[in-house]
Structure formats: structure tokens, C-alpha cells
Amino acid sequence: MSSEESGSADGEARQGVRREVSSDALLSLLNERLAAYGHCHACRFVGPIRPLPEPSEDGRNWSRYVALVCSDSVASGCKRIAERILDDAALEHNLQPS
């Protein structure tokens, strides 16, 4: 694969480069990314991040259903941002084997 291809944002190109992390590290990463959005400062992902019994079709080995909790209610903008963060993390990370 050329260096141009490896830098592609397309999911299939990125699928093979997932980094294995612990569930705690993945949860921290999700929250760091969420905190970068100032208007979602009252929101947090809460665990646990659960492993899947079998990898999904896209190769991810963890459940994308990670609760999002906000001090008030979950605003639609924060919900969309959280979904985008989960989409990106699903392409970039897998859980370490237990």
C-alpha cells in the first residue's frame, strides 16, 4: 500500500490499523475527545466498554453502546458529536485481548 493510501480517511483503509487498548484507556480517550468540544463540557461517556463475543463486520471488537451522561439533558448537538467520536474510535481502536 502506498503512503497516500495509508493516509486515507476511508473506513476500509483505516480498518487494518486499529490500535489495541484497554477498556479504561478507550473510555478515557472517548472522554478526552468529547471534552475538546466546549459546549459538551457537562457530558461524559460512562463505562463499561464491553467486548463483543465476535468481531463485528467492520472488525471492531467492542460494543458501540457506551452511555453518554450529561448534567442536564443530552443535547442533540452533543449526541451527534458523541456518535462521531464513537465512529472514529471504532475505526481506530480495538480492545486488548483479555
N, C-alpha and C positions, 0 to 999 in steps of 0.2 A: 504494500500500500504506500502511495506517495505521501509526503508530508502534507500536501494540500488535502488529501482525502482524510487523513487522521484528524485534521482540524475541523472537519465538517460538523455542523450542528445537527445533522440528521440523526435520528434515533438509532438506525441500524449501524451507522458508523461508530457511534459512541457506545453502543451496547457492549462491545468486546473489551472496553477499558474500565469496567467497574472496579472501584477500589473496595476492598473488604474492610469493614469497620465493625466495632461492637455496637450493640443496640443503644447503649448510653452515648457513644460518640455520635451516632447518627441523629439521635434526638437533640443533642447539643448543636450539631450542625444546622438542623432544621430551625431551631430557635434563634441561632445567630443570624441566619438569613432573614427570618421574619423580623427580627429586631432592626434590621437595616431599613425597613420601611417605617418611617416615623409615625404615620397615622395608625399603625397596628401595634403601638408600644404597650397597649393594655392586653394584648393577646399572646398566648403561648401554646405550643404543642405540648401535650402531656402523653406520657407513655402508658403502657409499654409499647415498643415496636415489636410486633410479633413476627416470627419467621413463618413462612409458608411451608406446608408439608412437601410440596414440589414446586420448583421454579415456575413462574408464570411464562406465558408465551414470549414476553419480551426479555426473559432471562432474570428478572428481579426475583429475589428470594425472601422478600418481606412484604407484609401487608401494608397497602397504601392507606388503610383506615387508621389514621392517627388523630386522636381527638384534638380539636382546637378549642381552647377555652379563653374567653375574654372577660374582663372585669364587668363590663356591661353586657351587651348582646353582641353577637358576631355580626359585624357589618358586612354587607355584600362585597365591598372592596377588599376587605381582609380575607374573606372566604376565597375570592378569586386569586389573591396573592398566595394564600396557603396552598391552593391547588397547584399553582405554577411551581412553587417551591418543591412540593412533593413530586411533580412530574420530572423536574430537573434531577432531584436526588435519586429517583427511581432509575434514571439512565446512568447516573454516575457512581452509585454505591450499592453494595450488597452487604448482608450481614456475614460476619465471620462464622465459619462452621463451629458448632458447639461441641 
